[in-house]
Amino acid sequence: MQTVSGGNILVIDDEESLRMLLARLLTLETYAVSTASTAREGLRRLEKSAIDVVLCDVRLPDGNGVDLIREIKNYYPDTEVILLTAYGNISDGVKAIQNGAFDYLTKGDDQERILPLVSRALEQVRLRRQLRQLEREAGRQYTFDDILGRSAVLLQAVELARKVAPTDTSVLLTGETGTGKEVFAQAIHQASARRNKPFLALNCSAFAHDILESELFGHRAGAFTGAVKDKRGLLEEAHGGTLFLDEIGEMPPDLQAKLLRVLETGEFIPVGDTKPRHADVRLISATNRDLPAESAAGHFRTDLFYRIAVFQIHLPPLRERQRDIEPLANYFIRLFSGKLNKRLSGCSAECLQRLEAHSWKGNIRELRNIIERAVILSNGSQLEVDDLPLDLRLHEAPKDGKSAQLSAFSLAAAERLQIQKVLLHTGYNKTEAARLLGIGLTTLYRKMEEYHIG
C-alpha cells in the first residue's frame, strides 16, 4: 500500500457493502485505504503496512473488535483505533475506550462524524510522532560553540545571546524561517543556570487549537474525546527549565491570554481542570512575523508582546552572511558524508562561488537540504557545480570576484535552462539533445561553452 500524505487507513468489517463504502469515502479524502473482512486479515495488513488509523467493526467472523483493540495497541501503540458498532452498545464503547480506542461510532447514525473523527485521530498520530522526534532531537544539545559563522551581524547576535543567557529574562528571537532560532534558544538554555533542567520546544503553527492547548497546558481525563487519562503539559514538564515556543505569532488569541497569565502569575490551569498549577519556566519565543505590526492590527496581544519581548535578538538571513556560507556548507558536507559513507573533503571553488551567489530564501535550512542532495549525487572527492540543483547552476561563474546571475527574464536564461533540461533528459547525449532542440551539433557545443554548461 502506498503512503499518502493524508494518512494510511485500514477498514476491518465483514459487511462488504459498508467496507467498500467507507473505503471509497476515505479515498476521496486523499487517504490511502486498505480493507480486511476478518480480524486475522486485519492483523496481517498491520504487519505489512504502516497503518495510522483503523476503523474496526465490533462483530467479526473470527473475533470481537473490542478485544482486537487491545491487541492492536499492544503491538502498534502509535496506531489509533475507532470502533464501529451497529447497535450503539454503550458498554462496548466504554470497554473499547478502556482498551485504548480513540473513539467509537454507531454505524448509520454517525456517518457525518466519520471524517472529522478520522482527521482528529490522524492529528493525534502525527502529534505523537512529532513529539517523539522532538525527544530524539532533545538529546542533541546545542551550545554557542555550535553556531557557525564569522560575519559581523551573526557575531553581534551571538554576543547579545551570551549576555542574556545567565538571566531568567524572557527572550524573543526574530528572523526569517530557517535562520537557526531553535539552535540559538538551546545555546541560551545551555549557558544558563537552568542547563541541568529540561529544554522543551513547541511549534505553535504545527497543531490545531485544541491539541496546542493540551500540549502546552495539559489536560484532565475526560476533558475531551480521546482524553482517557491525565496528561502533563509542556509548562509542567519544563518546570525549572526552559520552554521554547517557536512561531508564537501563530498562537490563537485565547491561548495568548492563558500564556500571559502564566507569565504574570506563574500559574496555569490544565484543560478540564479547575485547580491552578505552578510553572517555573524561562520562556524563549521565536517568530518570523512582525509582531508589533500584528499587535497594531489586533492579531497579537500587545500586553503579551511586551512580556515575551523583554530582550529581543534578531537573527540575520543567510544572504546577509555571505562569509558564513563556506563554514556552514563544509559542516553539512561532513555531516552528510558521514551519514552516507562518502569521503568528501569539501566543495570546489566554482561550486562555492555558486553557493555564495544564491539568494537563500530558505536560509540555513535551504542550504542544509541542498548540500544533502548534492552529497547524495556526488561521485567525486568534493562537491562540484554539476551536483547542485539547476537553479544554482544557472549562476554564471564569477570572473571578477563578484557573483553574477542571468536574469530570470532574459532570453539567454530561458535558452540556457532549456538546453540544460534537454541535456538532462538525454543523459548528456549531445547528438540526441541537438536533434530534440532542432539545432546543429556545433551550435549546441558553442552554446554550452557560452553558457558554461558542463
N, C-alpha and C positions, 0 to 999 in steps of 0.2 A: 504493500500500500504506500502510495506516495504522500510525503508530508506536505501539507498545505498550510499557508500562513495562518488561516483561520483556526486550525486545530484538527486533531485526529479523534474521531468519534466512533465508538463501537455500539451497535444496537443489538441486544440479545432478546429475542422474542420468538416464540414458536408460531405465532399467528403471522403468516406470510404477508397478507394484505397490509397489516399495520406496520410490519417490519419494513416493507418496501415504501410505504407512505412516509415513514419517519426518515428513511434514507434519502428519499427524494427531497423532502423539506429541508433537511440539513445540508444536502449537496448544493442546493440553490443559495445557501448562505456562505458558500465557498469553503465549507468544511470537507475534509477527506473522511469518507464514511465507509466502514466495513460492517458486515452483519453476521449474525450467528443465530441458529434456531435452538441450540441447547447450551446448557452450562458448560459442558465439556468442550464444545466447539468454541465457545466464547473464551475459555481459558487458553486454548491453543492460539487464538488470534492475539491474545495479550502476550503470549510468549514470543510471537513472531514480529510484532509491531509495537512501536511506542505509542500507546493509546493515552490520550489526555482525559477523555470523559467517556463513561459507559452508561448507556440507558438500558436498564435491565428489568425484565418482567418478573413479577413475583412468582408466578406459577410456570415452571419449565418442565419439560418431559422427564428430565433426569435430575431434578433438584429444585430447591427453593431459592428464589432470588435474594431473600433476606439473609439466608445463610451464606450465599455466594459472595455477598458484600464483604463479609469478614475475611474470606479467603483472598479476594482481590486486594483488599487493603493491606493484608499481611505481606503479600509478595510484591505489590505495586503501590506503595504508600502515596506516591505523587498523583496517582490516578483518582479522579473524583467519580463517584457513582451516584446516579439518580435512579431511584426505584420507580417502576411503573406498575400500577395495580388497577385492575378492572373493577374493584369492589370498594375502593376508598376505605379499606380497613385501617382504622386509626392505630390499632395495636401493632400491625405490620409496619406502619410508618414510624412509630416510636422505636420499635426494635431496630429498624433499618438505620435510623439516626444513631442509635446506641452502637451499632456495628460499624459506624464510620461513614454512612451515606451522606452525601451533600444535601439531598432533599428527596422528597417523593412526590409523585404525581398520580392523580386519578385519570386513567385513560378515558378519553372522550370529553370529560368535563373540564380538563385543564389544558386543552390544546394551545390556548393563547399564551400559556406560561412556559411552554417548552423552550422556545428560542431564547427569551430573556434568561431563563434558568441555566441553559447550556452556556450562554455567554458569561454569566457570573461564575459558573464552575470553571470555565477556561481561564478567566481572570485570576481565580484563586490558584490554579495550577501554575500560571505564569509568575504570579507573585511569589509562590513558594520557591520556584527555580531561581528567580532573580535574587531573593534573599540568600539562598544557598551560595549563589555566585558572589554576593557581597561578603558572605562569611569567608569564602575561599580567598577573596582579594584582601580581606582584613589581615590575613597573615603577612601580606607584603606591606611593611610599614615604611613609608617614605619619610626622609629627613631633608633638611636643606641641602645636604651634600648630593642628593639625588636630582636636584634641579639643575639641569644642564644649560649652559649658555654664558656668554661673556658680554652681551650687549648692555649698554648703559641703562636702557629702560628696564630690562629684566633685573639687573643688579639693584636698581633703585627699589623695585617691588620686593625683592628678597630682603633688603635692608629694613624696610618697613615691617615686613612679616617677622623678622628676627626680634625687632624691638617690642612688638605687641605680644609675642608668643608667651613670655613668662607671666603675663597678667591673666585675669579672668574676663577681660573686656570682650564684648560681642564684636565679631569681625564680619564685614561684608566684602566678599570678593566679587569684583565686577570684571566683565570682559566677554569677548565673543565665545561661542561654543568651541570647545576643543583647545582652549589655551592652557589647560592644566590646573584648573581651580581646585579639584579634589586633591591633587598632589600637594598644592600649597596648604590646603586645610590640614592634611595629615602631617606635614612638616611643622606647622604651628603647634599641633597637638603634641608631637614628639618632643618639641622644645619647651613644653610647659610642665608645670608641676603635676598635671593630670596624666602624664605619659604612661603610667602604670595602670590606668583605668581605661575603660572601653572607648574606642573611637568608632562611632556608628554613623553611617551615611544613608540618606534617603533622598531619592529624586522625586520632587513634588509633582513633576509633569508626567510621571510614569504610571500613575494609578488613578482610578476613578475616585470620586469624593469619599464614599463610604469606606473603601479599603484604605485610602490615605489616612482618614481619621482613625481607623482601627490600628494601623501600623504605628501611628505617631503617639496616640493616647492609650491604646489598649482597649479591651472590651471585657464585659462580663458574659458568662454563659447565658445564652438565650436572648442576647441583645438584638440579634437579627438572625435570619435563616442561615444555617451553617455554623453559627457560633455555639458549638457543642461544649466548649469548656472555656474557662477564663484565659485571657491572653494578655501578657505584659506588653505594653507599647515601648517604642524605642526611647521615649523620655525616661521610662523607668529602667530599661536595660542599660542605658548610658549613664546611670547615676554615678556621680563622681568623675565622669569623663567628659567627652566632647561629642556633641551631636552636630553633624554637618547636613544642612538642608540645601540640596542643590536645586536650582531653578525655583527659588522661593517665590518669584514673581508669578508663578502658575498656581499658587495656593488659593483655594476658594475663599471668599470673604469671611464666611462664618468660622472657618478654621483659622484664619488670620486673627480673629478676635480671641479664639481659645489660646493660640500661641502667645498673644500679647499678655493674657492673664498669667501664663507660665513665667514670662519674663518679668512681670511686675510683682508677682506674689510668690513665685516658686511652686505653685500648686496647679494641679490639673485633675480632671475627673474622667475616668475611662468611660467609653460608650456603654450605656445601660446601667451605670453605677450612680450612686448619689453621694458617696463619700469622697472628698478630695484627697489626693495623694501628693507627696512632696517630691520635687525633682531638683536635684543639684547637678546641673549640666552647664557646660560652657557652649554657647551657640556660635557656630560659624555658618554663615549663609553665603550663597552664590547666586548670581543671576546674569543673564545676557541681555536683560531688559533695562530700559531707562526708568528706574523706579520712581524718581521724582516726577517724571512726566506721567507715569502710571498713577501716581498719587493725585496729581492735579486733575487727571481725567476721571478720578473716582474708582479706579480699578485696584488700587492697593492702599491699605490704610496708612495714613500719614503718621499716626502715632506709632504704629508698628515699624515703619521705615526708620524713624529716629531711634527706636530701641535696637534694631539689628545693625544699624549703620553707624554705631559709635566710632568705629575705626574702619575706614574704607581703604581697600587696596585694589588698584586697577591692574589687571594683567594684560600686557600689550599683545596684539595679534602678531602672528609669526611674520607677516610681511613687513613689520617694523623692526624685526630682529634678524636681519639677513645674516649677521655674524654667527647666529646660533644654529643656522641650518646644518652646517657641517658637523658639529659635535652631536647634534640630535640624530642626523642621518647615520653617522658612524655607530652610535649607540644602538639604533634599531637594526642596523646591518648585523652587528654582533649578536643581538638578541635573537633574530630570526635565523641567522646562520646556525646558531647553536640548536635551536628547536628543529631545524630541517636537516641537520647533519651536513652542512655545507661549509666550505672553507673560503670565506670571502674576507679580503683584507680591507675593503672599503669601496669607494667608487672612483671611477676615472675623473680626470679634471673636467672633461666635457660634460660628463654626467652631473657633476657637482654644479657646473655652471647652469645647466638646465634647471636643476632644483632651486638654485638661488634666484633664477629669473621668474619662477612661478609665483602666482598671486596668493596661493594658500588660503582660500576662503574657508576651508575646514580646519585651518591651523595645524597644531601638532598632531591631532587625531588623523587628519588627512595625510600628513607626512608619514605617520606610522603605517597606515594602510597601504600607501603607495610603495613604501620600502618592503613591506611584507610580500606584496605581489611581485615586485622586482626580484627579490631573493628567490622566490619560487621559480621564476622564469630563467634566472641566470644560469649559464653553463660555464662561466669563467671563474677567474680568481678575484674579480672585482665587478661591481655593477657597471654596466655600460649604458649608453643612451638608448640602445635598442631594447633594454629591459624595462624602460619606463613606459607609462601609458601614452597613447597617441597625442593627447593634448600637450603633454610636456615635450614630446619630440618635435612639436611644431615650432618651438622656440629656435630661432637661429643661433648658431654658436657665436658667442661674443667675439668680436675682433679687436676691440679697443678697451677691454676691461669692463665694458658696460653691457648689460643684458639687453638684447633686442628681441622683439617678437613680431611676427607677421600680424597685421591687423586681421581680426576675425572677419572683417567685412571686405577684405581685398580679394581681387580675382586670383592673385598669386596664392593666398592662403587656401582658397577653395580648391584650386588646381592641385596644390601640394597634398591636401587632405585626400582628394580623390585618388591621386596616384598611390599614396600610401595604403589606402583601403584596398585597391585592386591588387597591389603587390602582396598584401597580407592574405587576400583571398586566394591568390595563385601560389602561395608559398614561396614568393620571390622568384617565380618563373618569369623572367623578363620578357621572353618572346610571347608567352601567353598574355601577360599583362599589357603589352603593347597592342596585341590584337584586340583585347577587350576594350582598351581605351580608344582604339581607332587611330593610332599614331604609329609612326615608324619606330623601329627599334633604336636607331641612332638618336631620334628625338627624345625617346624615353631616357636613354643614358644621359643626354645633355640636361634634361630637366631634373633628373636625380642628382646630378652634380650641382646644378644651380640651387636646388632647394636643400642640399646637404642631406639627402636621403640615403642611408646606408644600405 
